[in-house]
């Protein structure tokens, strides 16, 4: 019974690592947060 619980835990842990590795948001596939995108904001020069 212990072997079955350890095998299920190991498979769950491996599955979680693979899922987190494939679900990356950035371009280099290293995980983590996306880089911010700079959006130009129009500025009025005259009043």
Backbone as ProteinMPNN parsed JSONL, in Angstrom:
{"seq_chain_A": "XXXXXXXXXXXXXXXXXXXXXXXXXXXXXXXXXXXXXXXXXXXXXXX", "coords_chain_A": {"N_chain_A": [[0.828, -1.205, 0.0], [1.964, 1.217, 0.743], [3.849, 1.595, -1.257], [2.205, 2.078, -3.436], [1.022, 4.531, -2.768], [3.305, 6.157, -2.667], [4.148, 5.943, -5.344], [1.971, 7.122, -6.671], [2.167, 9.719, -5.628], [4.695, 10.461, -6.611], [4.272, 10.333, -9.394], [2.303, 12.318, -9.587], [3.795, 14.559, -8.794], [5.761, 14.677, -10.809], [4.074, 15.076, -12.993], [3.028, 17.599, -12.327], [5.333, 19.212, -12.477], [5.961, 18.964, -15.211], [3.628, 20.06, -16.329], [3.721, 22.716, -15.363], [6.051, 23.508, -16.596], [5.407, 23.421, -19.318], [3.435, 25.324, -19.493], [4.353, 27.914, -19.731], [4.609, 31.491, -19.839], [6.359, 33.269, -21.047], [8.748, 34.035, -23.713], [11.16, 32.577, -23.748], [10.742, 30.175, -22.513], [11.386, 29.617, -19.874], [9.765, 29.84, -17.703], [8.042, 31.836, -15.185], [7.178, 35.364, -15.01], [5.561, 37.389, -17.532], [7.227, 39.727, -19.677], [6.888, 43.255, -19.344], [5.004, 45.299, -21.633], [5.683, 48.157, -23.475], [3.557, 50.821, -24.076], [2.822, 53.339, -26.317], [1.859, 56.628, -25.341], [-0.229, 59.174, -26.324], [0.717, 62.601, -26.299], [-0.288, 65.899, -25.695], [1.084, 68.799, -27.076], [0.34, 71.427, -27.185], [-1.848, 73.841, -25.661]], "CA_chain_A": [[0.0, 0.0, 0.0], [2.856, 2.382, 0.808], [4.444, 1.781, -2.58], [1.192, 2.66, -4.312], [0.878, 5.943, -2.394], [4.527, 6.836, -3.106], [4.124, 6.008, -6.804], [0.98, 8.135, -7.049], [2.742, 11.023, -5.293], [5.778, 10.741, -7.54], [3.669, 10.635, -10.706], [1.657, 13.623, -9.466], [4.833, 15.585, -8.755], [6.33, 14.769, -12.152], [3.048, 15.694, -13.831], [2.957, 19.026, -11.989], [6.526, 19.868, -13.025], [5.806, 19.02, -16.668], [2.539, 21.0, -16.627], [4.201, 24.07, -15.129], [7.075, 23.799, -17.594], [4.795, 23.637, -20.629], [2.471, 26.417, -19.404], [5.118, 29.127, -19.522], [4.069, 32.657, -20.539], [7.35, 34.076, -21.742], [9.244, 33.497, -24.974], [12.307, 31.683, -23.638], [10.318, 28.903, -21.937], [11.979, 29.396, -18.563], [8.808, 30.07, -16.629], [8.054, 33.175, -14.619], [6.207, 36.349, -15.474], [5.77, 37.99, -18.847], [7.867, 41.034, -19.682], [5.91, 44.307, -19.637], [5.031, 45.883, -22.97], [5.554, 49.61, -23.43], [2.53, 51.306, -24.984], [2.964, 54.791, -26.453], [0.725, 57.44, -24.894], [-0.179, 60.465, -27.018], [0.868, 63.767, -25.412], [-0.566, 67.168, -26.372], [2.154, 69.783, -26.878], [-0.255, 72.755, -27.09], [-3.053, 73.899, -24.831]], "C_chain_A": [[0.87, 1.267, 0.0], [3.481, 2.666, -0.556], [3.473, 2.444, -3.54], [1.021, 4.149, -4.034], [2.114, 6.726, -2.848], [4.581, 6.971, -4.624], [3.136, 7.066, -7.29], [1.506, 9.546, -6.756], [3.851, 11.422, -6.245], [5.247, 11.088, -8.925], [2.972, 11.996, -10.687], [2.666, 14.75, -9.473], [5.476, 15.771, -10.129], [5.334, 15.432, -13.111], [2.93, 17.185, -13.584], [4.144, 19.785, -12.565], [6.423, 20.001, -14.538], [4.739, 20.04, -17.052], [2.992, 22.441, -16.43], [5.271, 24.461, -16.145], [6.49, 24.09, -18.957], [3.886, 24.853, -20.646], [3.172, 27.751, -19.156], [4.558, 30.26, -20.381], [5.103, 33.392, -21.386], [7.916, 33.348, -22.961], [10.361, 32.469, -24.813], [11.958, 30.365, -22.962], [10.875, 28.626, -20.564], [11.013, 29.569, -17.417], [8.864, 31.506, -16.138], [7.032, 34.088, -15.272], [6.555, 36.863, -16.862], [6.459, 39.345, -18.687], [6.819, 42.101, -19.999], [6.103, 44.877, -21.041], [4.829, 47.384, -22.83], [4.567, 50.063, -24.503], [2.686, 52.816, -25.097], [1.68, 55.516, -26.054], [0.826, 58.787, -25.606], [-0.141, 61.632, -26.016], [0.582, 65.013, -26.231], [0.525, 68.175, -26.035], [1.577, 71.183, -26.699], [-1.494, 72.701, -26.221], [-4.244, 74.343, -25.619]], "O_chain_A": [[0.548, 2.255, -0.66], [3.624, 3.82, -0.96], [3.866, 3.273, -4.361], [0.889, 4.942, -4.966], [1.985, 7.839, -3.359], [5.013, 8.003, -5.137], [3.435, 7.82, -8.217], [1.307, 10.461, -7.555], [3.945, 12.582, -6.645], [5.721, 12.032, -9.555], [3.043, 12.744, -11.663], [2.429, 15.79, -10.088], [5.707, 16.901, -10.56], [5.721, 16.255, -13.942], [2.75, 17.958, -14.525], [3.978, 20.887, -13.087], [6.764, 21.047, -15.09], [4.925, 20.803, -17.999], [2.676, 23.302, -17.251], [5.376, 25.632, -16.512], [7.021, 24.927, -19.687], [3.588, 25.371, -21.722], [2.645, 28.614, -18.455], [4.094, 30.034, -21.499], [4.742, 34.071, -22.348], [7.595, 32.184, -23.203], [10.5, 31.579, -25.651], [12.828, 29.502, -22.85], [10.839, 27.478, -20.121], [11.411, 29.453, -16.258], [9.66, 32.302, -16.635], [6.139, 33.638, -15.99], [7.701, 36.78, -17.303], [6.285, 40.023, -17.674], [5.948, 41.874, -20.839], [7.217, 44.928, -21.562], [3.909, 47.83, -22.145], [4.716, 49.735, -25.68], [2.683, 53.51, -24.08], [0.574, 55.085, -26.38], [1.847, 59.467, -25.505], [-0.87, 61.642, -25.024], [1.125, 65.184, -27.323], [0.854, 68.384, -24.867], [2.238, 72.048, -26.125], [-2.113, 71.649, -26.064], [-5.342, 74.447, -25.073]]}, "name": "protein", "num_of_chains": 1, "seq": "XXXXXXXXXXXXXXXXXXXXXXXXXXXXXXXXXXXXXXXXXXXXXXX"}
